[in-house]
Amino acid sequence: MLATDQHQTASGSLHSRLLTEAGRLFQVREFNVLIALVVVGALISLYTPYFFTTNNLMGVFRAFSLTAIMGIGMVMVIITGGIDLSVGSAMGLASLVTALCFSAGYPTEICVAAGLGVGLVFGLCNGLLITFIGLPPFIATLGTLSIGRGLMYMITRGVPVTPETPEGFSVLGQGYLGPVPVPVIIMVVLMLFFAVIMRRTRFGRHVYATGGNEHAARLSGVKVDRIKLSVYVLSSTIAALAGVIGFSRYLSAEPASGFGSELDVIAAAAIGGASLAGGAGSVTGAVIGAALVGVIANGVVLLNINTYAQQAITGGVILIAVSLDVLRSRIMGGKN
C-alpha cells in the first residue's frame, strides 16, 4: 500500500513538473514563433510536397539569411526602445561602395573594409543624431535612409555597377560548405555570437536595462547614450555586412539594392518576439522570425500566389505578432 502511494505521489510530482516546464516553454516567445514556423511549413507542404525537399529548404535558408543577419542588429536596437529604418540603405550603399572599389582595382580586403565602413558611418550618424542632438530614432533613421537612397541613385544614375571581381570573392555569397550555403553559416555564427553577448555579458544586460527603464538604468550607472550609440553602430555595420554578402552573391550592385528590406527586418524582429516598446526580444527570436517571413515568401512562390500578396500576408503576421505581444503584456501586468 505504501509503495503504491509513493508511486502515485512520484507520478503526480512528475506530471506536475512536466506541466510546469510545458508552461514555461509556451511563455517563451521564441518557442511560440518556432511552433508557428513548423505549422506554416506543414500547411505549405500539404499543397506542394516540393517544400520539404533539400534543394528547396537550402534555397529558403539562403534567401532569408540576409534578412536574418540584419535582424540580429535590428533586434538590439529595438530592445533599447529604438528603431533603425536605415538598414536597407546601409545595405545597398555598402554593396555599391564595395562594387566601386572593385571597379577601381582595389584588393578584396580594402573593398570589403570600405563596404563595412559605410555601415560604421551610418551607425555613427544615427547614434549621434539620437543621443547628442536628441532626435527621435524614427526621424533620425528615416532621414539617413533617404540620404543613403538618394546617394545611390546619384552615384549610379540608375545603372547597375558590375565590376570584375577575384574568383574567390563569390564564395562569400554563392559558396557552400557541404550542402549548406556560406551565408547561412555566417548567419548561424553571428546568431550564436550575439546571443551569448546579449545573455552572458554586461553589455547585453545594459542593453535590456536601457530598453526596460531608461531612467532607472541611468540611475544605476548604465551609460545609456553609449549603449544606444553602440547598438546603432552594430545594426548598420551588420547591415553593411549583409550588403557585401549580397554583392558577392549577385556580383552586381543595383541602384535599388536593399530597397524595402528594412520592413522585412523589422518584421523578423517583431515576429520573433521583440517588443517595440523596448526591454524584450532576442537574437534567436529575430532569426526565427526571419525564417517565418522567408517560409511565407517561399510558399507564395510555390503556390503561385500573386507576389503582392506576400506583403499583405507579412503585414498581417506583424499585426498579429505585435497584438499578441500587447495582450501578453496586459495579462502579465494584470497578474502582477
Secondary structure, 3 states (H helix, E strand, C coil): CHHHHHHHHHHHHHHHHHHHHHHHHHHCHHHHHHHHHHHHHHHHHHHCHHHHCHHHHHHHHHHHHHHHHHHHHHHHHHHCCCCCCCHHHHHHHHHHHHHHHHHCCCCHHHHHHHHHHHHHHHHHHHHHHHHHHCCCHHHHHHHHHHHHHHHHHHHHCCCCECCCCCHHHHHHHHCEECCEEHHHHHHHHHHHHHHHHHHHCHHHHHHHHHHHCHHHHHHCCCCHHHHHHHHHHHHHHHHHHHHHHHHHHHCCECCCCCCCHHHHHHHHHHHCCCCCCCCCCCHHHHHHHHHHHHHHHHHHHHCCCCCHHHHHHHHHHHHHHHHHHHHHHHHHHHHC
